[in-house]
Amino acid sequence: MQREVSDENVVTDIQSPQKLVEILNQHVIGHTQPKKAISNSIYYHYKKVQHNSIQQRFDKSNLLLIGPTGVGKSLLIKTVAQQ
């Protein structure tokens, strides 16, 4: 699938995984490993978007959160989405 990307859609300000974990720490207590995994996934996603926007191609990748009810999966994702 080919996709046109204009210069205004190129991501230039990418937070480091450590900075993303710090942001999540302000909103979510505990869950150290999931916060690190999500932060790394977000960072590499945006790096891929930045790199692929130059090449006009974008491959899809997913992140799957699994756990029992009430452990904070939705809270983590909602917090990341707000940032």
DSSP file (Angstrom, degrees, kcal/mol; ACC not computed):
  #  RESIDUE AA STRUCTURE BP1 BP2  ACC     N-H-->O    O-->H-N    N-H-->O    O-->H-N    TCO  KAPPA ALPHA  PHI   PSI    X-CA   Y-CA   Z-CA
    1    1 A M              0   0    0      0, 0.0    57,-0.6     0, 0.0     2,-0.3   0.000 360.0 360.0 360.0 121.9    0.0    0.0    0.0
    2    2 A Q  B     -A   57   0A   0     55,-0.1     2,-0.4     2,-0.0    55,-0.2  -0.688 360.0-171.4 -90.9 144.2    1.5    3.3   -1.1
    3    3 A R        -     0   0    0     53,-1.3     2,-0.4    -2,-0.3     0, 0.0  -0.995  17.4-137.8-140.6 129.7    0.8    6.4    1.0
    4    4 A E        -     0   0    0     -2,-0.4     2,-0.5    53,-0.0    49,-0.0  -0.724  20.9-170.4 -87.1 135.3    1.6   10.0    0.2
    5    5 A V        -     0   0    0     -2,-0.4     2,-0.1    48,-0.2    51,-0.0  -0.987  10.3-146.2-128.7 123.5    2.9   12.0    3.1
    6    6 A S    >   -     0   0    0     -2,-0.5     3,-1.5     1,-0.1     4,-0.3  -0.399  30.9-106.2 -82.1 165.6    3.3   15.8    3.0
    7    7 A D  G >  S+     0   0    0      1,-0.3     3,-1.1     2,-0.2    -1,-0.1   0.796 118.0  62.4 -61.5 -28.8    6.1   17.6    4.8
    8    8 A E  G 3  S+     0   0    0      1,-0.2    -1,-0.3     3,-0.0    -3,-0.0   0.680  99.8  54.7 -72.7 -15.7    3.7   18.8    7.4
    9    9 A N  G <  S+     0   0    0     -3,-1.5     2,-0.3     2,-0.1    -1,-0.2   0.440  79.6 113.4 -95.7  -0.8    2.9   15.3    8.5
   10   10 A V    <   -     0   0    0     -3,-1.1     2,-0.5    -4,-0.3    40,-0.1  -0.569  68.8-128.9 -75.1 129.7    6.5   14.3    9.2
   11   11 A V        +     0   0    0     -2,-0.3     3,-0.1    35,-0.2    -2,-0.1  -0.678  39.5 160.4 -80.1 122.2    7.1   13.6   12.9
   12   12 A T        +     0   0    0     -2,-0.5     2,-1.0     1,-0.2    -1,-0.2   0.705  57.8  63.6-114.2 -30.1   10.1   15.6   14.0
   13   13 A D        +     0   0    0      2,-0.0     2,-0.6     0, 0.0    -1,-0.2  -0.771  64.2 173.8-103.6  91.1    9.9   15.9   17.8
   14   14 A I        -     0   0    0     -2,-1.0     2,-0.1    -3,-0.1    29,-0.0  -0.868  25.3-136.4-103.1 122.4   10.1   12.3   19.1
   15   15 A Q        -     0   0    0     -2,-0.6    -2,-0.0     1,-0.1     0, 0.0  -0.481  25.7-113.1 -71.4 143.8   10.3   11.8   22.9
   16   16 A S     >  -     0   0    0     -2,-0.1     4,-2.3     1,-0.1     5,-0.2  -0.375  26.6-110.6 -70.6 157.2   12.9    9.3   24.1
   17   17 A P  H  > S+     0   0    0      0, 0.0     4,-2.2     0, 0.0     5,-0.2   0.873 120.3  54.8 -56.7 -36.4   11.6    6.1   25.7
   18   18 A Q  H  > S+     0   0    0      2,-0.2     4,-2.1     1,-0.2     5,-0.1   0.903 107.9  48.4 -64.1 -40.9   12.9    7.3   29.1
   19   19 A K  H  > S+     0   0    0      2,-0.2     4,-2.2     1,-0.2    -1,-0.2   0.890 110.0  52.1 -66.5 -39.3   11.0   10.6   28.8
   20   20 A L  H  X S+     0   0    0     -4,-2.3     4,-2.4     2,-0.2    -2,-0.2   0.895 108.6  50.7 -63.9 -39.5    7.8    8.6   27.9
   21   21 A V  H  X S+     0   0    0     -4,-2.2     4,-2.5     2,-0.2    -2,-0.2   0.909 108.7  52.5 -63.5 -41.6    8.3    6.4   31.0
   22   22 A E  H  X S+     0   0    0     -4,-2.1     4,-1.0     2,-0.2    -2,-0.2   0.906 109.5  49.0 -60.0 -41.6    8.6    9.6   33.1
   23   23 A I  H >X S+     0   0    0     -4,-2.2     3,-0.7     1,-0.2     4,-0.5   0.930 112.3  47.6 -63.5 -45.5    5.4   11.0   31.6
   24   24 A L  H >X S+     0   0    0     -4,-2.4     4,-2.9     1,-0.2     3,-1.3   0.863 104.8  60.7 -64.2 -35.4    3.6    7.7   32.3
   25   25 A N  H 3< S+     0   0    0     -4,-2.5    -1,-0.2     1,-0.3    -2,-0.2   0.788  98.3  58.9 -62.2 -27.2    5.0    7.7   35.9
   26   26 A Q  H << S+     0   0    0     -4,-1.0    -1,-0.3    -3,-0.7    -2,-0.2   0.718 120.5  25.5 -72.0 -20.5    3.2   10.9   36.5
   27   27 A H  H << S+     0   0    0     -3,-1.3     2,-0.4    -4,-0.5    -2,-0.2   0.665 118.6  51.3-117.1 -24.2   -0.1    9.3   35.8
   28   28 A V     <  -     0   0    0     -4,-2.9     2,-0.4    -5,-0.1    -1,-0.2  -0.976  67.5-143.6-127.6 127.6    0.2    5.6   36.5
   29   29 A I        -     0   0    0     -2,-0.4     2,-0.1    -3,-0.1    -3,-0.1  -0.718  67.1 -17.1 -89.4 135.7    1.5    4.0   39.7
   30   30 A G  S    S+     0   0    0     -2,-0.4     5,-0.1     1,-0.1    -2,-0.1  -0.366  77.5 115.6  74.3-152.7    3.5    0.8   39.3
   31   31 A H     >  +     0   0    0      3,-0.1     4,-2.1     1,-0.1     5,-0.2   0.884  36.3 165.8  54.1  46.6    3.4   -1.3   36.1
   32   32 A T  H  >  +     0   0    0      1,-0.2     4,-2.0     2,-0.2     5,-0.2   0.928  68.7  46.6 -59.9 -50.9    7.1   -0.6   35.4
   33   33 A Q  H  > S+     0   0    0      1,-0.2     4,-2.5     2,-0.2     5,-0.2   0.930 113.0  47.9 -62.7 -47.7    7.6   -3.3   32.8
   34   34 A P  H  > S+     0   0    0      0, 0.0     4,-2.8     0, 0.0     5,-0.2   0.895 110.6  52.9 -60.9 -37.3    4.5   -2.5   30.8
   35   35 A K  H  X S+     0   0    0     -4,-2.1     4,-2.3     1,-0.2    -2,-0.2   0.903 111.0  46.7 -64.1 -39.6    5.4    1.2   30.8
   36   36 A K  H  X S+     0   0    0     -4,-2.0     4,-2.4     2,-0.2    -1,-0.2   0.919 113.7  48.0 -66.5 -43.2    8.8    0.5   29.5
   37   37 A A  H  X S+     0   0    0     -4,-2.5     4,-2.3     2,-0.2    -2,-0.2   0.924 114.1  45.8 -64.2 -44.7    7.5   -1.8   26.8
   38   38 A I  H  X S+     0   0    0     -4,-2.8     4,-2.6     2,-0.2     5,-0.2   0.910 112.1  51.8 -65.0 -42.2    4.8    0.7   25.7
   39   39 A S  H  X S+     0   0    0     -4,-2.3     4,-2.5    -5,-0.2    -2,-0.2   0.911 111.2  46.8 -61.9 -43.5    7.3    3.5   25.7
   40   40 A N  H  X S+     0   0    0     -4,-2.4     4,-2.7     2,-0.2     5,-0.2   0.914 112.2  50.6 -64.4 -42.4    9.8    1.6   23.5
   41   41 A S  H  X S+     0   0    0     -4,-2.3     4,-2.0     2,-0.2    -2,-0.2   0.912 112.2  46.7 -62.1 -42.9    7.0    0.6   21.1
   42   42 A I  H  X S+     0   0    0     -4,-2.6     4,-2.4     2,-0.2     5,-0.2   0.931 112.6  50.1 -64.5 -46.1    5.8    4.2   20.8
   43   43 A Y  H  X S+     0   0    0     -4,-2.5     4,-2.1     1,-0.2    -2,-0.2   0.944 114.2  43.1 -58.8 -50.3    9.3    5.5   20.3
   44   44 A Y  H  X S+     0   0    0     -4,-2.7     4,-2.2     1,-0.2    -1,-0.2   0.813 110.3  57.6 -70.0 -28.7   10.1    2.9   17.5
   45   45 A H  H  X S+     0   0    0     -4,-2.0     4,-2.5    -5,-0.2    -1,-0.2   0.952 110.0  43.4 -62.0 -49.4    6.7    3.5   15.9
   46   46 A Y  H  X S+     0   0    0     -4,-2.4     4,-2.6     2,-0.2    -2,-0.2   0.857 112.1  53.1 -68.2 -34.0    7.4    7.2   15.5
   47   47 A K  H  X S+     0   0    0     -4,-2.1     4,-2.6    -5,-0.2    -1,-0.2   0.909 111.0  47.9 -63.1 -40.7   11.0    6.5   14.3
   48   48 A K  H  X S+     0   0    0     -4,-2.2     4,-3.2     2,-0.2     5,-0.2   0.907 111.6  49.4 -65.6 -42.4    9.5    4.1   11.7
   49   49 A V  H  X S+     0   0    0     -4,-2.5     4,-2.0     2,-0.2    -2,-0.2   0.930 112.6  48.2 -60.9 -45.5    6.9    6.7   10.7
   50   50 A Q  H  X S+     0   0    0     -4,-2.6     4,-0.7     2,-0.2    -2,-0.2   0.925 116.9  41.8 -61.7 -45.6    9.6    9.3   10.4
   51   51 A H  H >X S+     0   0    0     -4,-2.6     4,-0.9     1,-0.2     3,-0.7   0.925 116.9  46.9 -68.4 -45.3   11.9    7.0    8.3
   52   52 A N  H 3X>S+     0   0    0     -4,-3.2     5,-1.8     1,-0.2     4,-0.9   0.731  98.8  68.3 -73.4 -22.7    9.1    5.6    6.1
   53   53 A S  H 3<5S+     0   0    0     -4,-2.0    -1,-0.2    -5,-0.2   -48,-0.2   0.830 100.6  50.7 -66.0 -28.3    7.5    9.0    5.4
   54   54 A I  H <<5S+     0   0    0     -3,-0.7    -1,-0.2    -4,-0.7    -2,-0.2   0.874 114.3  43.0 -71.9 -37.4   10.7    9.7    3.4
   55   55 A Q  H  <5S-     0   0    0     -4,-0.9    -2,-0.2     2,-0.2    -1,-0.2   0.470 107.3-126.0 -88.6  -2.4   10.3    6.5    1.5
   56   56 A Q  T  <5S+     0   0    0     -4,-0.9   -53,-1.3     1,-0.2     2,-0.3   0.787  76.3 104.3  63.3  29.7    6.5    6.9    1.0
   57   57 A R  B   < -A    2   0A   0     -5,-1.8     2,-0.4   -55,-0.2    -2,-0.2  -0.999  46.3-173.4-141.9 142.1    5.8    3.5    2.6
   58   58 A F        -     0   0    0    -57,-0.6     2,-0.3    -2,-0.3    -9,-0.1  -0.950   9.1-156.7-141.1 117.9    4.5    2.5    6.0
   59   59 A D        -     0   0    0     -2,-0.4     2,-0.2   -11,-0.1    -7,-0.1  -0.737  24.8-120.6 -92.0 141.7    4.3   -1.1    7.4
   60   60 A K        +     0   0    0     -2,-0.3     2,-0.3     2,-0.0    -1,-0.0  -0.556  31.6 176.6 -82.9 142.0    1.8   -1.8   10.1
   61   61 A S        -     0   0    0     -2,-0.2     2,-0.3     2,-0.0   -16,-0.0  -0.982  11.1-152.7-140.4 154.0    2.8   -3.1   13.5
   62   62 A N        -     0   0    0     -2,-0.3     2,-0.4     2,-0.0    -2,-0.0  -0.838   9.5-147.8-126.6 160.0    0.7   -3.8   16.6
   63   63 A L        -     0   0    0     -2,-0.3     2,-0.5     2,-0.0    -2,-0.0  -1.000  15.5-158.8-126.9 128.4    1.1   -3.9   20.4
   64   64 A L        -     0   0    0     -2,-0.4     2,-0.5     2,-0.0    -2,-0.0  -0.937   1.3-162.0-113.3 122.4   -1.0   -6.4   22.3
   65   65 A L        -     0   0    0     -2,-0.5     2,-0.4     2,-0.0    -2,-0.0  -0.909  12.6-177.4-103.6 125.5   -1.7   -5.8   26.1
   66   66 A I        +     0   0    0     -2,-0.5    -2,-0.0     7,-0.0     0, 0.0  -0.977  22.7 111.7-124.9 134.8   -2.9   -8.9   27.9
   67   67 A G        -     0   0    0     -2,-0.4     3,-0.1     5,-0.0     5,-0.1  -0.929  61.7 -69.7 175.5 166.7   -3.9   -9.1   31.6
   68   68 A P    >   -     0   0    0      0, 0.0     3,-1.1     0, 0.0     5,-0.3  -0.176  66.1 -75.9 -68.4 165.2   -6.8   -9.5   34.0
   69   69 A T  T 3  S+     0   0    0      1,-0.2     0, 0.0     2,-0.1     0, 0.0  -0.333 113.3  22.0 -60.7 136.8   -9.5   -7.0   34.5
   70   70 A G  T 3  S+     0   0    0     -3,-0.1    -1,-0.2    -2,-0.0     0, 0.0   0.593  82.0 114.4  87.0  11.5   -8.5   -4.0   36.5
   71   71 A V  S <  S-     0   0    0     -3,-1.1    -2,-0.1    -4,-0.0    -1,-0.0   0.578  90.2 -98.9 -93.5  -8.2   -4.8   -4.0   36.1
   72   72 A G  S  > S+     0   0    0     -5,-0.1     4,-2.2     3,-0.0     5,-0.2   0.643  76.0 135.7 107.7  16.8   -4.5   -0.7   34.2
   73   73 A K  H  > S+     0   0    0     -5,-0.3     4,-1.9     1,-0.2     5,-0.2   0.954  81.6  42.0 -60.4 -50.6   -4.2   -1.7   30.5
   74   74 A S  H  > S+     0   0    0      1,-0.2     4,-2.9     2,-0.2     5,-0.2   0.881 111.8  55.5 -65.5 -38.6   -6.7    0.9   29.4
   75   75 A L  H  > S+     0   0    0      2,-0.2     4,-2.3     1,-0.2    -1,-0.2   0.906 107.0  50.5 -61.6 -41.9   -5.3    3.6   31.7
   76   76 A L  H  X S+     0   0    0     -4,-2.2     4,-2.2     2,-0.2    -1,-0.2   0.941 114.0  43.4 -60.2 -47.9   -1.9    3.1   30.2
   77   77 A I  H  X S+     0   0    0     -4,-1.9     4,-2.5     1,-0.2    -2,-0.2   0.905 113.9  50.1 -68.6 -41.3   -3.1    3.5   26.6
   78   78 A K  H  X S+     0   0    0     -4,-2.9     4,-1.6     2,-0.2    -1,-0.2   0.891 110.9  50.4 -63.3 -38.7   -5.4    6.4   27.4
   79   79 A T  H  X S+     0   0    0     -4,-2.3     4,-1.1    -5,-0.2    -2,-0.2   0.916 111.6  47.0 -64.9 -43.7   -2.5    8.2   29.2
   80   80 A V  H  < S+     0   0    0     -4,-2.2     3,-0.5     1,-0.2    -2,-0.2   0.908 109.8  53.9 -64.1 -41.5   -0.2    7.7   26.2
   81   81 A A  H  < S+     0   0    0     -4,-2.5    -1,-0.2     1,-0.2    -2,-0.2   0.828 105.8  53.3 -63.5 -32.4   -2.9    8.8   23.8
   82   82 A Q  H  <        0   0    0     -4,-1.6    -1,-0.2     1,-0.2    -2,-0.2   0.781 360.0 360.0 -73.7 -27.1   -3.4   12.1   25.7
   83   83 A Q     <        0   0    0     -4,-1.1    -1,-0.2    -3,-0.5    -2,-0.2   0.462 360.0 360.0 -82.0 360.0    0.3   12.9   25.6
